[in-house]
Amino acid sequence: MATFHIQPAQPLAADGAALTHVLNRAGVGKLSLVHVTGPSGPMAMLWLNRHGYQRALYVPESRIGAGGPADALLVPHAVGADELTRLLRDGECLREGGVLIVQTSAARSAMGGESIPAALAPIGYEIQCRLSDRGRDIYIARRCGMGFKQAA
């Protein structure tokens, strides 16, 4: 009988090189209004502020969208599709054309359930790319506006 140890995915917030790559790939600049949320948010905020992202703000999960739409929303910890849907609610926490950067774990994706693209499409997001590295999947999605919302 073989035993395999499953190493949990390190949060994106703890990997500066990966965070740099993802932000560049998503087109998030140092002048962008970036909202960061979740339990790994404070760690990501330290990195962002030290690297010149002066308009980055930590927003508690319960307050996403309350301060108006951002240019980018960074969710630098592993979430599933259901949790992401609850987090985004109606999807209007980003301006039209704004970018969502979210980490999911490869293990959660393999368990089945609703996929991230299927969860984001009804609230107006289009997946731009999916990056996989070190046990984590990072999705970069753009908010395409209200035209993609479906009736419940």
Helices and strands as residue ranges (DSSP letters): G 12-14, H 16-26, E 34-36, H 41-50, E 56-58, G 61-63, E 70-78, H 81-88, E 94-105, H 106-110, H 116-120, G 121-123, E 125-133, E 136-143, G 146-148
